[in-house]
């Protein structure tokens, strides 16, 4: 186990770079911070673990049961690479996944200009919980942003993220039923999902882009009996829609 005491150490320079999109693009890596994520992420995905030396005893079980390279950092060095003001004292470096082709028989979630990193992470977490792993991202926030990673709670390692331009969307979704979520649509409860389909979710402020609207076979909305609330945020909307669609599809497939 190596001990790092200087902020000029090459590993620390790299970790600092990974706090920026430019750095993540350069190294093709990102940081997942916190004991919950380090424990939940599959061991094969973890190559390096960095622990604040004052917390070594707290994370003894992780340190002793990993095949990853473990580095012990002094308090000031760890603080320099942490993304939180009061860090938990442990983080890991992960490789960004190479996008894979999306099978036709699987539900794909299209995120159209989702710019809030917390919403992005929540959507990915909810989707993976519903057994949905394929995402097409159109002009969205960087999915490896530290806030997104934190909100995803480790589910990001299971996500197949395809970053695409709006003009490529129609070709990417060829052969699927395309459904868009928008307040102007018909009730989601009256919709009968198909196995091979795409669900498009618009951005927090802009909503669905004109391109997404144009290629949608159907537009659906989440019915809200209360008239006191006009809309839900993107993370909540995605969670509700995915729960309905995946459970309904599962019932259809078992008939």
Secondary structure by P-SEA (a helix, b strand, c coil): cccccccccaaaaaaaaaccaaaaaaccccccccaaaaaacccccccbbbbcccccccaaaaaaccccbbbbbcaaaaaaaccccccccbbbbbcccccccccccbbbbbbcccccaaaaaaaaaaaaaacccbbbbccccccccaaaaaaacccccccbbbbbccccccccccccbbbbbcccccccccccccccbbbbbbcccccccaaaaaaccbbbbbbbcccccccccaaaaaaaaaaaaaaaaaaaaac
